[in-house]
Amino acid sequence: MTQPVQVLYGGAHLFRAGIARRAGEVALKALDEHGYPLPLPAGVDGRLREKLQREPVEDFRIDFEDGYGHRSESEEDAHAAAAADLLVSEASVPGALPRRIGIRVKPFETATEDRAVRTLEIFLKRELPRGFVVTLPKITDDEQVWRLSKLLKHHEGIGIELLIETPRALRHIAQLVDACEGRCVGAHFGAYDYMASLGITSAEQTLLHPACDYARSVIQVAVAELEVPMADGVTNLLPVGDTYAVHAAWKAHAECVRHALKCGIYQGWDVHPAQLVSRYATVFSFFREHLDSTLRRLGNYMDRATRLGNQFDDEATVRGLRQFTARAVACGAATAEEVHV
């Protein structure tokens, strides 16, 4: 499966039937009410609306950590059981769930590990959908990952997603991946916990901070060698309120999404359905802006030429061009017919 371009996080207490469709409806309502504030390449507006109707959410996490908060044992037990049962029910309905789904448990730290394990085990008692993912946050050592992997020993097909949001985790990514024992399906960057751990004041915390660029580069270098997909963190300015506030949030989000795309990071977090508007608008615009030149270069190379004007291409750059077109089709920015070379 091609890597999704986004992952939407939602508190477990808010998980409802048709969660993806509901998110798309919220996004479309915001778009209709406020209008998109940035110029879009020809055809992107239609593709955006079609995406929000057809497949608004590609990846989803039922969140039992920051998006859920601290609750009593009985409350979390009840929410976990209800979410797990609904997940199984929705999995039996074609198209009801996103192409990938999973949960984020609490950290495997002393104070919360028992609670995290208890929640996870409630899900593991059910017949979970294929490709189910468990996201582990606030990792400080590979023993935590190893303990999670052991819990999944008798559950084939369940992946582990590493949330890299501490300096220690950043320094030991290869060991963390090894501790997954072949289950690692992603390394996600937890930007705000990471910046806070460095003493960066909240007023200066943004995905565009130089500290985040450094961390992303370290993660990219580590996971590229291990062939583990990476995802960027969340933009925490939410598109809610009046039109001025919504437009400001969409512009800020679009800037962060485009920055990640330029860095070769194609997936990122969203925590509010209306962020899907700026997510897909930016992703589609990025692909459409580069699609024609990419196809010309690919066609030129297929004609056994390595130079188009002053642009030189070899097998390595062509591999990147093909990956680009595959991602464009997978997310809906282009059709298979458009990219056929």
C-alpha positions in Angstrom: 0.0 0.0 0.0 1.3 3.5 -0.9 2.0 5.6 2.1 -1.0 7.8 3.0 -0.5 11.6 2.8 -2.2 12.3 6.1 -3.2 10.7 9.4 -6.1 12.2 11.4 -6.1 11.8 15.1 -9.3 11.8 17.2 -10.0 11.1 20.8 -11.2 7.6 21.5 -14.3 9.1 23.3 -15.3 10.7 20.0 -14.9 7.7 17.8 -18.2 7.2 15.9 -19.6 5.2 13.0 -18.7 6.7 9.7 -15.9 8.7 11.2 -14.2 9.3 7.8 -17.4 10.5 6.1 -18.2 12.7 9.1 -14.7 14.3 8.9 -15.2 15.0 5.2 -18.5 16.6 5.8 -17.0 18.9 8.4 -14.2 19.8 6.0 -16.5 20.5 3.1 -18.8 22.7 5.3 -15.8 24.8 6.3 -14.7 25.1 2.7 -18.1 26.2 1.6 -18.5 28.6 4.5 -15.2 30.3 4.3 -13.7 29.7 0.9 -10.1 28.7 0.4 -7.7 31.7 0.9 -4.8 30.6 -1.3 -4.7 30.4 -5.2 -5.0 26.8 -6.5 -3.8 25.4 -9.8 -6.4 24.7 -12.5 -8.6 21.7 -11.6 -7.4 21.4 -8.0 -10.6 22.8 -6.4 -12.6 20.1 -8.1 -10.2 17.4 -7.1 -10.2 18.7 -3.5 -14.0 18.5 -3.3 -14.1 15.1 -4.9 -11.5 13.8 -2.4 -13.3 15.2 0.6 -16.4 13.3 -0.6 -14.8 10.1 -1.8 -11.9 9.5 0.6 -11.5 12.4 3.1 -9.4 10.3 5.5 -6.7 8.0 4.3 -5.3 7.1 7.8 -6.9 7.4 11.3 -5.7 6.9 14.9 -8.1 6.3 17.7 -6.3 8.3 20.4 -6.0 7.3 24.0 -3.1 9.7 24.7 -3.0 13.5 24.3 -6.3 13.7 22.4 -8.0 11.7 25.1 -6.6 12.9 28.3 -6.6 11.4 31.8 -9.8 9.5 32.7 -10.8 6.9 35.3 -9.9 3.3 34.7 -13.6 2.4 34.2 -14.1 5.2 31.7 -11.1 4.2 29.6 -12.2 0.5 29.8 -15.6 1.5 28.5 -14.3 3.7 25.7 -11.8 1.1 24.6 -14.4 -1.6 24.5 -16.9 0.6 22.6 -14.3 1.7 20.1 -13.0 -1.8 19.5 -16.5 -3.2 19.0 -17.4 -0.4 16.6 -14.1 -0.8 14.7 -14.9 -4.5 14.1 -18.4 -3.6 13.0 -17.3 -0.9 10.6 -14.6 -3.2 9.2 -17.4 -5.4 7.8 -18.9 -2.6 5.8 -17.0 -1.9 2.5 -15.5 1.6 2.5 -16.6 2.5 6.0 -13.1 2.7 7.4 -10.0 4.6 6.0 -7.5 2.5 4.1 -5.4 2.4 7.4 -6.5 2.7 11.0 -5.1 2.0 14.4 -4.8 3.3 18.0 -2.4 5.5 19.9 -1.9 4.1 23.4 -0.4 5.9 26.4 3.4 5.8 26.8 5.1 2.7 28.1 6.4 4.7 31.1 6.1 3.5 34.7 3.0 5.7 35.4 1.0 4.7 32.3 2.3 1.4 30.9 -0.3 -0.7 32.8 -3.1 1.4 31.5 -1.7 1.3 27.9 -1.4 -2.5 28.0 -4.9 -2.8 29.4 -6.4 -0.7 26.6 -4.4 -2.5 24.0 -5.5 -5.9 25.2 -9.1 -4.9 25.0 -8.5 -4.4 21.2 -6.5 -7.5 20.8 -9.4 -9.6 22.0 -11.3 -8.6 18.8 -10.8 -9.6 15.2 -9.0 -6.4 14.1 -9.0 -5.2 10.5 -6.0 -6.0 8.3 -3.2 -3.6 8.6 -4.1 -2.4 12.1 -1.5 -0.1 13.6 -0.4 0.6 17.2 1.3 4.0 17.8 3.7 4.2 20.7 4.3 7.7 22.0 7.0 9.4 24.1 9.6 6.6 23.6 12.7 6.8 25.7 14.4 3.5 25.2 14.1 0.4 23.0 12.9 -1.8 26.0 9.6 0.0 25.8 9.2 -0.9 22.1 10.4 -4.4 22.7 7.7 -4.9 25.4 5.0 -3.7 23.0 6.3 -6.1 20.3 6.1 -9.0 22.8 2.4 -8.2 23.5 1.7 -8.5 19.8 3.6 -11.8 19.4 0.6 -13.8 18.6 -1.2 -11.2 16.5 0.1 -11.3 12.9 -0.3 -8.3 10.7 -0.4 -5.6 13.4 2.1 -2.9 12.8 4.0 -0.7 15.2 4.4 3.0 14.6 7.2 4.8 16.5 6.5 8.3 17.7 9.9 10.1 17.8 9.4 13.0 20.2 12.3 12.8 22.7 16.0 13.5 22.1 16.9 10.0 23.3 14.6 8.4 20.8 16.1 10.6 18.0 19.5 9.2 18.9 18.5 5.6 18.8 16.1 5.2 15.9 17.7 2.1 14.4 17.6 0.3 17.8 13.9 1.3 18.2 13.1 -0.1 14.7 15.0 -3.3 15.6 12.9 -3.7 18.8 9.8 -3.8 16.7 10.9 -7.2 15.5 9.8 -6.6 11.9 6.6 -4.8 12.7 7.7 -1.2 12.3 5.5 0.5 9.7 6.3 4.1 10.4 8.3 6.7 12.3 6.3 9.8 13.1 7.8 13.1 14.4 6.3 14.5 17.6 7.4 18.1 17.2 5.9 19.8 20.2 7.1 17.4 22.8 10.5 17.4 21.2 10.8 21.2 21.1 9.6 21.5 24.7 12.3 19.0 25.8 14.9 21.4 24.2 13.5 24.3 26.2 12.0 26.1 23.2 9.2 28.3 24.5 5.7 27.5 23.4 5.5 30.9 21.6 8.3 29.8 19.3 7.2 26.3 18.7 6.3 25.6 15.1 7.0 22.9 12.6 9.2 25.4 10.7 11.6 25.9 13.6 15.2 25.0 12.8 15.2 22.4 15.6 12.4 20.5 13.7 14.4 20.6 10.5 17.3 19.0 12.2 15.2 16.3 13.8 13.3 15.5 10.6 16.6 15.2 8.8 18.0 12.8 11.4 14.8 10.7 11.2 14.8 10.7 7.4 18.4 9.5 7.2 17.8 6.7 9.7 14.5 5.4 8.3 15.5 5.7 4.7 18.2 3.0 5.2 15.7 0.9 7.0 12.9 1.5 4.5 10.5 2.7 7.1 8.0 5.5 6.1 8.2 8.8 7.9 5.4 11.3 8.8 5.6 14.9 9.9 4.0 16.3 13.0 0.9 18.4 13.5 0.2 22.1 13.0 -1.5 23.1 16.2 -3.3 26.2 15.0 -6.8 24.9 14.3 -9.1 26.2 11.6 -12.0 27.2 13.9 -13.8 30.5 14.5 -14.6 33.2 12.1 -13.3 33.4 8.5 -10.2 35.4 9.4 -9.2 32.8 12.0 -9.9 29.9 9.7 -8.0 31.4 6.8 -5.0 32.1 9.1 -5.0 28.5 10.3 -5.2 27.2 6.7 -2.4 29.4 5.5 -0.2 28.3 8.4 -1.0 24.7 7.9 -0.4 24.9 4.1 3.0 26.4 4.7 4.0 23.6 7.0 2.7 20.9 4.6 4.5 22.4 1.7 7.7 22.6 3.7 7.5 18.9 4.5 6.7 18.0 0.8 9.8 20.0 -0.3 11.8 18.0 2.2 10.5 14.7 0.8 8.1 14.0 3.6 4.7 13.1 2.1 2.6 12.3 5.2 1.7 14.4 8.2 -0.7 14.6 11.1 -4.0 16.4 11.3 -6.0 16.8 14.5 -9.1 18.7 13.2 -11.3 17.6 10.2 -11.1 21.1 8.7 -7.3 20.7 8.4 -8.1 18.2 5.6 -8.9 21.2 3.4 -5.5 22.7 3.6 -3.8 19.3 3.6 -5.3 18.1 0.3 -5.3 21.6 -1.3 -1.5 21.9 -0.6 -0.7 18.3 -1.5 -2.7 18.4 -4.8 -1.2 21.8 -5.7 2.3 20.5 -5.1 1.8 17.5 -7.3 0.0 19.4 -10.1 2.7 22.1 -10.2 5.4 19.5 -10.9 3.4 17.0 -12.9 3.9 18.2 -16.4 7.7 18.7 -16.1 8.0 15.3 -14.4 6.1 13.6 -17.2 8.2 15.3 -19.9 11.4 14.2 -18.2 10.1 10.6 -17.9 9.0 10.6 -21.5 12.4 11.9 -22.6 14.2 9.2 -20.6 12.0 6.5 -22.1 13.1 7.8 -25.5 16.7 6.9 -24.4 17.7 10.5 -23.9 19.2 11.6 -20.6 19.0 15.3 -21.2 16.0 17.6 -21.7 17.2 21.1 -22.3 19.6 21.7 -19.4 18.1 19.0 -17.3 20.2 15.8 -16.9 18.5 12.6 -15.7 19.9 9.2 -14.8 18.4 6.0 -13.2 18.4 7.6 -9.8 16.5 10.7 -10.7 14.1 8.7 -12.8 13.4 6.5 -9.9 12.4 9.6 -8.0 10.2 10.8 -10.8 8.4 7.5 -10.9 7.8 7.6 -7.2 6.5 11.1 -7.5 3.9 10.0 -10.1 2.9 7.0 -8.1 2.2 9.1 -5.0 0.3 11.6 -7.2 -2.1 8.9 -8.4 -2.4 7.2 -5.0 -3.6 10.4 -3.2 -5.9 11.6 -6.0 -3.8 14.5 -7.3 -3.6 12.8 -10.7 -5.1 9.8 -12.6 -3.4 6.7 -13.8 -4.2 7.8 -17.4 -2.5 11.2 -16.9 0.8 9.7 -15.7 1.1 6.9 -18.2 4.4 7.2 -19.9 
